[in-house]
């Protein structure tokens, strides 16, 4: 086996191992908890992990939250009651998808408004530039301006010739 083939085999083995570790950690929560618990955990943000849900995090707080979710699911609480429970304790930031009301509603519509305003600005720009291209330049006078002629000759060092 050539040296290059050995390197390729090693790289593929490492990539495969990494993928297996990632999949096993993602499936670990699904093996321990009920499907509904994992679904709820994926809709709650981990309060100590940046950008991770409770179901995906391995922090102690996230594991405790998953245990609390499972206990509430087993107790027969609804999803809304469970989300309210965590929102009361951790604030609205714990919800991955916050409710679309109040200031949150404005935050949901802000990107749409920005795109609409941008589209209008681009349309106006193209309309104005198209209209500018259709305008005819003003017709030059048939007779040259004597003052401009005199100035041009003085700049070009030509003798001053009187035009009549």
C-alpha positions in Angstrom: 0.0 0.0 0.0 1.4 3.4 -1.0 2.0 6.2 1.4 -0.7 8.3 -0.2 -3.2 5.4 0.0 -2.4 5.0 3.8 -3.0 8.7 4.4 -6.3 8.6 2.5 -7.4 5.5 4.5 -6.5 7.2 7.8 -8.4 10.3 6.9 -11.5 8.4 5.8 -11.3 6.4 9.1 -11.2 9.6 11.2 -14.1 11.1 9.3 -16.2 8.0 9.7 -15.3 7.8 13.4 -16.3 11.5 13.9 -19.6 10.9 12.1 -20.4 7.8 14.3 -19.6 9.8 17.5 -21.8 12.6 16.4 -24.7 10.3 15.5 -24.3 8.3 18.7 -24.5 11.4 20.9 -27.5 12.7 19.0 -29.3 9.4 19.3 -28.4 8.9 23.0 -31.1 11.3 24.1 -33.6 9.5 22.0 -32.7 6.2 23.6 -33.1 7.4 27.2 -36.1 9.6 26.9 -39.5 9.3 25.2 -40.0 10.8 21.8 -42.2 13.6 23.2 -39.6 14.5 25.8 -36.9 14.8 23.1 -39.3 16.9 20.9 -39.9 19.3 23.8 -36.2 19.3 24.6 -35.4 20.4 21.1 -37.7 23.4 21.5 -36.0 24.6 24.7 -32.6 26.4 24.6 -29.9 25.3 27.0 -29.4 28.2 29.4 -25.7 27.6 29.8 -24.8 26.4 26.2 -24.6 28.9 23.4 -26.8 27.8 20.5 -27.7 24.3 21.7 -31.0 22.9 22.6 -31.6 21.0 25.9 -31.9 17.7 23.9 -28.6 18.2 22.2 -26.6 19.5 25.1 -24.6 17.4 27.5 -24.3 20.0 30.3 -25.6 19.1 33.8 -28.3 21.8 33.6 -29.6 20.4 30.3 -29.6 16.9 31.6 -31.6 18.0 34.7 -34.0 19.9 32.4 -34.5 16.7 30.3 -35.2 14.8 33.5 -37.8 17.4 34.5 -39.4 17.3 31.1 -39.6 13.5 31.2 -41.2 13.7 34.7 -43.8 16.2 33.5 -44.5 14.1 30.4 -45.0 11.1 32.6 -47.3 13.2 34.9 -49.5 13.9 31.9 -48.9 17.6 31.5 -49.4 19.2 28.1 -46.6 20.6 26.0 -47.9 24.2 26.7 -47.8 23.6 30.4 -44.2 22.2 30.2 -43.1 25.2 28.1 -44.7 27.6 30.6 -43.0 25.8 33.5 -39.5 26.5 31.9 -40.4 30.0 30.7 -41.3 31.0 34.3 -38.0 29.6 35.6 -35.6 30.7 32.9 -37.4 33.5 31.0 -38.6 33.8 27.5 -35.0 33.2 26.2 -35.3 29.5 27.0 -37.9 29.1 24.2 -36.2 28.3 20.8 -39.3 29.8 19.0 -40.6 32.6 21.2 -44.3 33.6 20.8 -45.0 35.9 17.9 -46.6 38.7 19.9 -45.6 42.2 21.2 -42.0 43.1 20.4 -41.3 39.5 19.1 -43.9 40.1 16.4 -42.0 43.2 15.3 -38.8 41.2 15.3 -40.4 38.6 13.1 -41.6 41.2 10.5 -38.5 43.4 10.5 -36.6 41.3 7.9 -39.7 41.2 5.7 -40.0 45.0 5.9 -36.3 45.5 5.2 -36.5 43.3 2.1 -39.6 45.1 0.9 -38.0 48.6 1.4 -34.9 47.4 -0.4 -36.9 46.1 -3.3 -38.8 49.4 -3.6 -35.5 51.4 -3.5 -34.0 49.2 -6.3 -37.1 49.5 -8.4 -37.1 53.3 -8.0 -33.4 53.5 -8.8 -33.9 51.5 -12.0 -36.9 53.5 -13.0 -35.1 56.8 -12.5 -32.0 55.6 -14.4 -34.1 54.3 -17.3 -35.9 57.6 -17.4 -32.6 59.4 -17.4 -31.4 57.4 -20.4 -34.5 58.4 -22.4 -34.0 62.2 -21.9 -32.4 64.0 -24.7 -29.5 66.3 -24.1 -30.1 70.0 -24.7 -29.3 71.1 -28.2 -26.1 73.2 -28.4 -26.4 76.7 -29.8 -25.3 77.1 -33.4 -23.2 80.1 -32.5 -20.3 79.6 -30.2 -20.0 81.7 -27.1 -17.4 84.4 -27.8 -16.2 84.5 -24.2 -15.6 80.7 -24.2 -13.8 81.0 -27.5 -11.5 83.8 -26.2 -10.8 81.7 -23.0 -10.0 78.6 -25.1 -7.6 80.5 -27.3 -5.8 82.0 -24.3 -5.4 78.6 -22.7 -4.2 77.1 -26.0 -1.9 80.2 -26.6 -3.5 80.9 -29.9 -3.6 84.5 -31.2 -6.9 86.3 -30.6 -8.8 86.4 -33.9 -11.9 88.4 -34.0 -14.9 86.5 -35.4 -17.6 88.5 -37.0 
